[in-house]
C-alpha cells in the first residue's frame, strides 16, 4: 500500500531508500503480514543446544521428579465435585513421589502464546471462592483460561499447606 501511495504522491520518492525499510508491521521472522506473531519450535533449539553435550547418569538415590502441572490437570479423571476435592486428588498423586517440583505456566496477554490462546478463544473467567466451590461441568474448558489455572494453583497451594499441617484431614470440607 505504501508503494502504491508513493506512485501517486507529488513528492519524488527514492525507491532504493524506501525499500531499506520493512513494508509490514513486524519482520517475517517474528510475524505474519496481518500482524500475528509466529510461534517457534523450541524442541529444535533444545536439540541444537544439547548437540555437543554428553549424557550424564544420576545416582539412583538422587531422584527429583518434575511434575508438569498442565499435563496433570488434563490427565485427571473421576474429578471430585469441588475444587478442594480436585486439589486433594492432585496432592494424593504427588505425595507418592518423595522429592518433586510441581511446575505449571501461564502466558502474558501480549505474548505469542497469549495471542494464540485468545485467537482460539478460551472460556470465561471462573471465580474460585474456596475449596467448597463446585467445579464447572467442562473442566478442560475451564483450564483454557490462564486466570482460572492461576486460581486453581493458588488453591492447590493453600490446600497443600493445610494438609501438611493437618495430615489426618481427608476432605476439603474439613479445611
C-alpha positions in Angstrom: 0.0 0.0 0.0 2.9 2.3 0.8 4.4 1.7 -2.7 1.1 2.5 -4.4 0.7 5.7 -2.4 4.3 6.6 -3.3 3.5 6.4 -7.0 0.6 8.9 -6.7 2.5 11.3 -4.4 3.5 14.8 -5.6 6.9 14.3 -3.9 9.5 12.3 -5.6 10.5 9.3 -3.5 13.7 7.4 -3.8 12.7 3.7 -4.2 16.1 2.5 -3.1 15.8 4.5 0.1 12.2 3.4 0.6 13.0 -0.3 0.2 15.5 -0.2 3.0 12.6 -0.3 5.5 10.2 -3.1 6.2 6.9 -2.9 4.5 4.9 -4.8 7.2 4.4 -4.2 10.9 6.8 -6.9 12.0 9.7 -8.7 10.4 9.0 -12.0 8.6 11.0 -13.9 11.3 8.7 -12.6 14.0 5.2 -12.5 12.5 2.8 -12.8 9.7 1.7 -9.9 7.3 -1.5 -9.4 9.3 0.5 -8.7 12.5 0.2 -12.1 14.3 3.4 -13.2 15.9 5.0 -16.5 14.8 5.5 -19.5 17.1 8.8 -21.2 17.1 9.6 -24.9 17.7 11.6 -24.8 20.9 12.4 -28.5 20.6 14.6 -27.7 17.6 16.5 -25.1 19.6 16.9 -27.6 22.5 18.4 -30.2 20.2 20.9 -27.7 18.8 21.9 -26.6 22.3 22.3 -30.2 23.6 24.1 -31.5 20.4 27.6 -31.3 21.9 26.6 -32.3 25.5 27.4 -35.8 26.7 24.5 -37.5 28.6 25.1 -37.9 32.3 23.9 -40.5 34.6 22.5 -39.6 38.0 22.8 -41.8 41.1 19.7 -43.9 41.8 19.2 -42.3 45.3 19.2 -38.8 44.0 15.9 -38.6 42.0 13.9 -35.4 41.6 10.5 -35.6 40.0 9.4 -32.6 37.9 5.6 -32.7 37.5 4.2 -30.9 34.5 1.2 -29.3 36.2 -0.7 -28.6 32.9 -0.4 -32.2 31.8 -1.5 -33.4 35.3 -4.6 -31.1 35.2 -5.6 -32.6 31.8 -5.0 -36.2 32.8 -7.3 -36.1 35.8 -10.2 -38.5 35.6 -13.1 -39.1 38.0 -13.0 -35.5 39.2 -14.2 -34.5 42.6 -17.3 -32.2 42.6 -15.4 -29.4 44.3 -12.1 -27.6 43.7 -10.9 -28.6 47.2 -11.5 -32.2 46.2 -9.6 -31.8 43.0 -6.7 -30.3 44.9 -6.7 -33.3 47.3 -6.7 -35.6 44.2 -3.7 -33.7 42.9 -1.9 -33.9 46.2 -2.5 -37.6 46.5 -0.9 -38.1 43.1 2.1 -36.0 44.1 2.6 -37.4 47.6 3.7 -40.8 46.3 6.9 -39.0 45.0 9.4 -38.1 47.7 11.1 -35.1 46.1 9.2 -33.3 43.4 8.7 -29.9 41.8 5.2 -29.1 40.6 5.5 -26.8 37.6 2.9 -25.1 35.5 2.8 -21.9 33.4 0.6 -19.1 32.1 1.2 -16.6 29.4 1.2 -12.8 29.3 -1.7 -11.4 27.3 0.6 -9.9 24.6 2.9 -12.9 24.3 2.9 -15.1 21.3 1.2 -18.0 23.2 -1.2 -15.5 24.8 -2.3 -14.3 21.4 -2.8 -17.8 20.2 -4.9 -18.7 23.2 -7.0 -15.5 22.6 -7.4 -16.5 18.9 -8.6 -20.0 19.8 -10.9 -18.3 22.3 -11.0 -19.5 25.8 -13.7 -19.8 28.4 -14.8 -17.0 30.7 -13.0 -16.4 34.0 -14.4 -18.5 36.8 -14.3 -17.4 40.4 -13.0 -20.0 42.9 -14.1 -18.7 46.3 -12.6 -21.6 48.2 -12.3 -25.4 48.5 -16.1 -25.8 48.5 -16.6 -24.1 45.2 -18.1 -26.5 42.8 -16.2 -27.2 39.6 -17.7 -26.5 36.2 -19.0 -29.3 34.1 -16.4 -28.8 31.4 -13.1 -28.8 33.4 -11.0 -28.9 30.2 -12.6 -25.6 29.0 -12.1 -24.2 32.5 -8.4 -24.9 32.1 -8.2 -22.9 28.9 -8.3 -19.7 30.8 -5.0 -18.7 32.4 -6.7 -16.8 35.2 -8.7 -20.0 36.1 -5.5 -22.1 36.1 -3.8 -19.5 38.3 -6.7 -19.6 40.8 -6.6 -23.4 40.9 -2.8 -23.4 41.5 -3.2 -20.9 44.4 -6.0 -23.0 45.9 -3.8 -26.1 45.5 -1.0 -24.3 47.4 -3.4 -23.3 50.2 -4.9 -26.8 50.5 -1.5 -28.4 50.4 -0.3 -26.2 53.3 -3.4 -27.1 55.4 -3.0 -30.8 54.6 0.7 -30.6 55.6 -0.2 -29.0 58.9 -3.1 -31.5 59.5 -2.2 -34.7 57.6 -5.2 -36.5 59.1 -7.7 -34.3 57.2 -9.3 -36.3 54.4 -11.8 -34.0 52.7 -11.7 -30.4 51.6 -14.8 -29.7 53.6 -12.8 -30.1 56.8 -10.4 -27.3 56.0 
